[in-house]
Amino acid sequence: MTDPIRPKPGILDIALYEGGKAAVAGVANVIKLSSNENPFGPSDKAKEAFLRSVHQIHRYPSTDHASLRHAIGDVHGLDADRIICGVGSDEIIHLLCQAYAGVKDEVVFTEHGFLMYRISATAAGATPVEVAERERVTDVDAILRACNRRTKLVFVANPNNPTGTMISAAEVERLAEGLPSQAILVLDGAYAEFVDGYDGGAALVDRRSNVVMTRTFSKIYGLGGLRVGWGYGPRAIIDVLNRIRGPFNLSNTQQEVAEAAVRDQDFVTRCRSENAKMRHWLALALAELGVPSDTSMANFILARFASATEAEACDLFLQAQGLIVRRVSSYKLPHGLRITIGDESSCRRVAHAIGQFKGMK
């Protein structure tokens, strides 16, 4: 009798990734603050490009993403030949693990880091190595201590999700300098655009041969539903990733809308400014209610409660009020709720509801 069909070892140990909730049973007109989406949606120029793209949906898309890569390069001052585009930055993360990590290799990330680091590492057959943070902040020394001759990839989100915290450029460079020679530092810049004047690590990529930066159109650009991301790195690494990337991984619509979005930097500037204003307001409002949060550099705050029980009770109360936030127990933060920065009305409504909840105790 033949053996039953089985996946590779470790695959069935992967917990399914769950996105932020979008609905509450029995509650209409909910406000979704669970997925770090831009409350203003995409720019008008991106919407116009989406409508125009309908005339090309019968055509196969460009396989080299040349127009989009050059637009990204123009806006950010980068070499377009060292840019790779993917189905969200998730795909770039997955390609890096496929290409550079396997059995007996190790992939390092921090304890509160993006769940896809572990998933992609395990799917590639590598061993995920989780490193403690220091008060919800990336600890460079702890990462360096965890590295050895088996380390192939080190993932650091800066700013981090779901904490919103960030380490300095000097600390990032110290990390890159201290890694073993065979290891690649991957700087996940999904929230880089929310930090005024921050290049996401691009200058460091240009100075070194062991650093790759990933970015996304899902956050400040408001294109989460289209799934477009990109990476920038040394030419040799980008060449490797393109060899295993699906040739038609991005549709014409994805490429054209993303190009229009990245060229509309006035929209990005307005969103960044509004986010910073309401993030500051919401953090102060919750702090006055006895709900602290670390200084966030992203488009969310991590509200910390006295216990996991209180956080869960608050979440259920918010849901009953039509407000959906994100529980982060899967990120080993059971006493926290991650709250996306919405528009002013949404922020005021969630602060008022949490005030009501605290007043009931």
C-alpha positions as CSV (number, residue, x, y, z in Angstrom):
1,M,0.0,0.0,0.0
2,T,1.4,3.4,-0.9
3,D,2.0,6.1,1.6
4,P,-0.7,8.8,1.8
5,I,-0.1,12.1,0.1
6,R,1.6,14.5,2.5
7,P,2.9,18.1,2.3
8,K,6.5,18.9,3.2
9,P,7.3,18.7,6.9
10,G,6.2,21.8,8.8
11,I,3.5,23.0,6.4
12,L,0.6,21.6,8.5
13,D,2.1,23.3,11.6
14,I,1.5,26.8,10.0
15,A,-1.4,28.6,11.6
16,L,-3.7,30.1,8.9
17,Y,-3.1,33.9,8.6
18,E,-6.3,35.8,9.6
19,G,-6.8,39.4,8.4
20,G,-8.6,42.0,10.3
21,K,-12.3,41.5,10.8
22,A,-14.6,43.5,8.4
23,A,-18.0,42.7,9.8
24,V,-19.9,42.1,13.1
25,A,-22.9,39.8,13.1
26,G,-26.1,41.8,13.7
27,V,-24.4,45.2,13.5
28,A,-24.8,47.4,10.4
29,N,-22.6,50.3,9.2
30,V,-19.5,49.3,11.1
31,I,-16.3,51.3,11.1
32,K,-13.4,49.1,10.2
33,L,-10.2,50.0,12.1
34,S,-8.6,46.6,12.0
35,S,-6.4,46.4,8.9
36,N,-4.4,49.6,8.8
37,E,-6.2,50.8,5.7
38,N,-6.1,54.4,4.5
39,P,-9.5,55.9,5.6
40,F,-9.4,58.2,2.5
41,G,-8.9,55.4,0.1
42,P,-6.8,55.8,-3.0
43,S,-6.1,59.1,-4.8
44,D,-8.4,60.4,-7.5
45,K,-5.6,59.8,-10.0
46,A,-5.4,56.2,-9.0
47,K,-9.1,55.8,-9.4
48,E,-9.0,57.3,-12.8
49,A,-6.3,54.9,-13.8
50,F,-8.4,52.0,-12.5
51,L,-11.3,53.0,-14.7
52,R,-9.1,53.4,-17.8
53,S,-7.5,50.0,-17.3
54,V,-10.8,48.2,-18.1
55,H,-10.0,48.7,-21.8
56,Q,-6.9,46.5,-21.5
57,I,-8.1,43.6,-19.3
58,H,-8.1,41.2,-22.4
59,R,-4.4,41.8,-22.8
60,Y,-1.6,40.0,-21.0
61,P,0.3,42.3,-18.7
62,S,3.9,43.4,-19.0
63,T,6.2,40.7,-17.5
64,D,8.9,43.1,-16.5
65,H,6.8,45.9,-14.9
66,A,9.1,48.4,-16.6
67,S,6.7,51.4,-16.5
68,L,5.9,50.9,-12.8
69,R,9.5,50.2,-11.8
70,H,10.6,53.4,-13.6
71,A,7.9,55.4,-11.9
72,I,8.9,54.1,-8.5
73,G,12.5,54.9,-9.4
74,D,11.7,58.4,-10.5
75,V,9.8,59.2,-7.4
76,H,12.2,57.7,-4.9
77,G,15.5,58.3,-6.7
78,L,16.2,54.6,-7.2
79,D,17.7,52.5,-9.9
80,A,14.7,50.9,-11.6
81,D,16.8,47.9,-12.6
82,R,17.1,47.0,-9.0
83,I,13.4,47.1,-8.2
84,I,11.1,44.1,-8.2
85,C,7.3,44.2,-8.1
86,G,5.1,41.7,-6.4
87,V,1.6,40.8,-5.2
88,G,2.0,43.0,-2.1
89,S,5.2,43.1,-0.2
90,D,4.1,39.6,1.1
91,E,5.2,38.1,-2.2
92,I,8.6,39.7,-2.0
93,I,9.0,38.2,1.5
94,H,8.0,34.8,0.2
95,L,10.3,34.9,-2.8
96,L,13.3,35.8,-0.5
97,C,12.6,32.8,1.7
98,Q,12.1,30.5,-1.4
99,A,15.4,31.7,-2.9
100,Y,17.7,32.0,0.1
101,A,16.4,29.8,2.9
102,G,15.8,26.0,3.1
103,V,16.3,23.0,5.2
104,K,18.9,23.5,8.0
105,D,18.8,27.3,7.4
106,E,17.4,29.8,9.9
107,V,15.3,32.9,9.4
108,V,15.3,35.5,12.2
109,F,12.6,38.0,13.1
110,T,11.4,39.7,16.3
111,E,8.7,38.4,18.6
112,H,6.1,40.9,17.7
113,G,7.0,40.9,14.0
114,F,4.7,40.4,10.9
115,L,3.3,36.9,10.9
116,M,4.3,36.2,7.3
117,Y,8.0,36.0,8.3
118,R,7.3,32.8,10.2
119,I,4.9,31.5,7.6
120,S,7.2,32.1,4.6
121,A,10.2,30.7,6.4
122,T,8.4,27.5,7.4
123,A,7.0,27.1,3.9
124,A,10.5,27.2,2.5
125,G,11.6,24.4,4.9
126,A,13.8,26.8,7.0
127,T,13.7,27.1,10.8
128,P,12.1,30.3,12.1
129,V,14.0,31.9,14.9
130,E,12.1,34.4,17.1
131,V,14.0,37.0,19.0
132,A,12.7,39.0,22.0
133,E,12.1,42.7,21.7
134,R,12.9,45.2,24.4
135,E,9.6,46.8,25.6
136,R,8.1,46.3,22.2
137,V,11.0,47.8,20.3
138,T,13.4,45.9,18.0
139,D,16.6,44.9,20.0
140,V,19.6,44.9,17.6
141,D,21.9,43.2,20.1
142,A,19.4,40.4,20.7
143,I,19.1,39.8,16.9
144,L,22.9,39.7,16.5
145,R,23.2,37.2,19.3
146,A,20.6,35.0,17.6
147,C,22.6,34.9,14.3
148,N,25.0,32.2,13.4
149,R,26.4,30.4,10.3
150,R,22.9,28.9,9.6
151,T,21.2,32.4,9.4
152,K,20.2,33.3,5.9
153,L,17.6,36.0,6.4
154,V,16.8,38.6,9.1
155,F,13.5,40.4,8.8
156,V,13.0,43.7,10.6
157,A,9.9,45.9,10.1
158,N,10.7,49.6,10.7
159,P,8.2,51.0,11.8
160,N,7.1,47.7,13.2
161,N,3.6,46.2,13.1
162,P,1.7,45.9,15.4
163,T,3.7,48.0,17.8
164,G,4.2,51.1,15.7
165,T,7.7,51.5,17.2
166,M,10.8,52.3,15.2
167,I,14.6,52.1,15.6
168,S,17.1,54.6,14.3
169,A,19.0,54.5,11.0
170,A,22.2,54.1,12.9
171,E,20.8,51.0,14.7
172,V,19.7,49.5,11.4
173,E,23.1,50.1,9.9
174,R,24.8,48.5,13.0
175,L,22.6,45.5,12.5
176,A,23.5,45.2,8.8
177,E,27.2,45.6,9.6
178,G,27.1,42.9,12.3
179,L,25.3,40.1,10.4
180,P,27.1,37.0,9.3
181,S,28.5,37.2,5.7
182,Q,25.9,34.8,4.3
183,A,22.8,36.6,5.8
184,I,20.5,39.2,4.1
185,L,18.9,41.9,6.2
186,V,15.3,42.6,4.9
187,L,13.9,45.9,5.9
188,D,10.1,45.7,5.7
189,G,9.0,49.3,5.0
190,A,5.2,48.8,4.7
191,Y,4.7,51.8,6.9
192,A,7.7,53.9,5.8
193,E,5.6,56.5,4.0
194,F,4.0,57.5,7.3
195,V,7.4,58.8,8.6
196,D,8.2,62.2,7.2
197,G,11.6,62.2,5.4
198,Y,12.3,58.5,5.9
199,D,13.6,56.6,2.9
200,G,12.7,53.1,4.3
201,G,16.4,52.1,4.2
202,A,17.0,52.8,0.5
203,A,20.3,54.7,1.1
204,L,21.5,51.7,3.2
205,V,20.6,49.3,0.4
206,D,22.8,51.4,-2.0
207,R,25.7,51.3,0.4
208,R,25.7,47.6,1.1
209,S,25.4,44.2,-0.6
210,N,23.4,42.5,2.1
211,V,20.3,44.6,2.5
212,V,17.0,44.5,0.7
213,M,14.0,46.9,1.3
214,T,10.4,46.0,0.8
215,R,7.5,48.4,0.4
216,T,3.8,48.3,-0.3
217,F,0.9,50.2,-2.0
218,S,-1.6,48.7,0.5
219,K,-1.2,51.3,3.3
220,I,-0.8,55.0,2.6
221,Y,-1.6,54.6,-1.1
222,G,-5.0,53.0,-0.2
223,L,-4.6,50.1,-2.7
224,G,-4.9,47.1,-0.3
225,G,-7.6,45.6,-2.5
226,L,-5.3,45.5,-5.5
227,R,-2.3,43.8,-3.8
228,V,0.8,45.6,-5.2
229,G,4.2,45.8,-3.5
230,W,7.8,46.2,-4.4
231,G,11.4,45.5,-3.3
232,Y,14.7,47.2,-3.8
233,G,18.1,45.5,-3.4
234,P,21.4,44.6,-4.8
235,R,21.3,43.7,-8.5
236,A,22.4,40.1,-7.9
237,I,19.6,39.5,-5.3
238,I,16.9,41.1,-7.5
239,D,18.1,39.0,-10.4
240,V,17.6,35.8,-8.3
241,L,14.1,36.8,-7.2
242,N,13.0,37.5,-10.8
243,R,14.1,34.0,-11.8
244,I,11.4,32.5,-9.5
245,R,8.8,35.2,-9.7
246,G,5.7,34.3,-11.8
247,P,6.0,36.2,-15.1
248,F,2.4,37.6,-15.0
249,N,2.2,38.1,-11.2
250,L,0.8,41.7,-11.6
251,S,-2.2,42.5,-13.9
252,N,-2.3,45.5,-16.2
253,T,-4.8,47.1,-13.7
254,Q,-2.4,46.6,-10.8
255,Q,0.5,48.1,-12.6
256,E,-1.3,51.1,-14.1
257,V,-3.1,52.1,-10.9
258,A,0.1,51.7,-8.8
259,E,2.0,53.9,-11.2
260,A,-0.7,56.6,-11.0
261,A,-0.7,56.3,-7.2
262,V,3.1,56.6,-6.8
263,R,3.3,59.6,-9.0
264,D,0.7,61.5,-6.9
265,Q,2.9,62.4,-4.0
266,D,0.7,65.4,-3.1
267,F,-1.9,62.9,-2.0
268,V,0.6,61.0,0.0
269,T,1.8,64.1,1.8
270,R,-1.8,65.0,2.7
271,C,-2.5,61.6,4.1
272,R,0.8,61.5,6.1
273,S,-0.1,64.9,7.7
274,E,-3.7,63.9,8.5
275,N,-2.5,60.6,9.9
276,A,0.1,62.2,12.2
277,K,-2.4,64.7,13.5
278,M,-5.1,62.1,14.4
279,R,-2.6,59.6,15.7
280,H,-1.3,62.1,18.2
281,W,-4.8,63.1,19.2
282,L,-6.0,59.5,19.7
283,A,-2.9,58.5,21.6
284,L,-3.4,61.4,24.0
285,A,-7.1,60.8,24.3
286,L,-6.6,57.2,25.3
287,A,-3.8,58.0,27.6
288,E,-6.1,60.3,29.5
289,L,-8.5,57.3,29.9
290,G,-5.7,55.2,31.4
291,V,-5.0,53.3,28.1
292,P,-1.3,53.9,27.2
293,S,0.5,53.2,23.9
294,D,4.0,53.4,22.7
295,T,5.0,56.3,20.4
296,S,3.8,55.0,17.0
297,M,5.3,56.0,13.7
298,A,2.7,54.2,11.6
299,N,-1.0,54.5,10.9
300,F,-2.2,52.8,14.0
301,I,-1.6,52.7,17.7
302,L,-1.2,49.7,20.0
303,A,-3.6,50.4,22.9
304,R,-2.4,48.5,26.0
305,F,-4.8,47.4,28.7
306,A,-4.2,46.0,32.2
307,S,-4.8,42.4,31.1
308,A,-5.9,40.2,28.3
309,T,-9.3,39.9,29.9
310,E,-9.8,43.7,29.8
311,A,-8.6,43.9,26.2
312,E,-11.0,41.2,25.1
313,A,-13.9,42.8,27.0
314,C,-13.1,46.2,25.4
315,D,-12.9,44.7,22.0
316,L,-16.4,43.1,22.4
317,F,-17.8,46.4,23.7
318,L,-16.4,48.2,20.6
319,Q,-17.8,45.6,18.3
320,A,-21.3,46.1,19.8
321,Q,-20.8,49.8,19.0
322,G,-20.0,49.0,15.4
323,L,-16.2,49.6,15.8
324,I,-13.8,46.9,14.7
325,V,-10.3,47.0,15.9
326,R,-7.6,44.2,15.9
327,R,-6.8,41.8,18.7
328,V,-3.1,41.0,18.6
329,S,-2.8,37.9,20.8
330,S,-1.4,36.1,17.8
331,Y,1.5,38.6,17.9
332,K,2.0,37.7,21.6
333,L,0.4,40.9,22.8
334,P,-2.8,39.6,24.4
335,H,-3.4,42.7,26.5
336,G,-3.3,45.0,23.4
337,L,-5.7,46.2,20.7
338,R,-4.3,47.6,17.5
339,I,-6.4,50.6,16.4
340,T,-6.0,51.9,12.9
341,I,-6.0,55.7,12.6
342,G,-9.2,56.5,10.8
343,D,-10.6,59.9,9.8
344,E,-11.4,62.4,12.6
345,S,-14.9,61.2,13.1
346,S,-13.8,57.6,13.5
347,C,-11.0,58.5,15.9
348,R,-13.4,60.5,18.1
349,R,-15.9,57.8,18.0
350,V,-13.5,55.1,19.1
351,A,-12.1,57.3,21.9
352,H,-15.6,58.0,23.2
353,A,-16.5,54.3,23.1
354,I,-13.4,53.3,25.1
355,G,-14.2,56.1,27.6
356,Q,-17.6,54.5,28.0
357,F,-16.1,51.1,28.5
358,K,-13.6,52.3,31.1
359,G,-16.5,54.2,32.9
360,M,-18.5,51.0,33.2
361,K,-15.8,49.3,35.3
